[in-house]
Amino acid sequence: MHFIDTNILLYALSTDPEEAAKAATALDLLDQPSGALSVQVLQEFYVQATRDTKADRITHDQAVALITSWERFKVQEVTLQVLQAAFRTKKRFRVSYWDAAIIEAARAVGSNLIYSEDLNDGQDFDGVRVENPFR
């Protein structure tokens, strides 16, 4: 099972010609049935995809429809256990809380692979490895 970070969801919607290859890769990842997400990822997607300053922003209804379609994946909720684990990961690996929460949500959902452009490609966080699918 692979965990999908927010940037994958955003690239899947990109209409920027310079991001066409990334969009295709993101769509391929979303076509795989073994994906996992977290509520945090879905929240971040909604905020970024609908923000007023985004040139190709989508509407509230479009964002909600996409999020509903992604509920076909395993979705990890934000729990007290994920929060506490994220605090430990933040301190141990010196990453932001938000990155630590992604790592720990992936672990909690049973994924040992995170697809992300934002985390360090190849880094292993005690059995949860990051891979940048766009490199």
Order of alpha helices (4+ residues) and beta strands (2+ residues): beta-alpha-alpha-beta-alpha-alpha-beta-alpha-alpha-beta-beta-beta
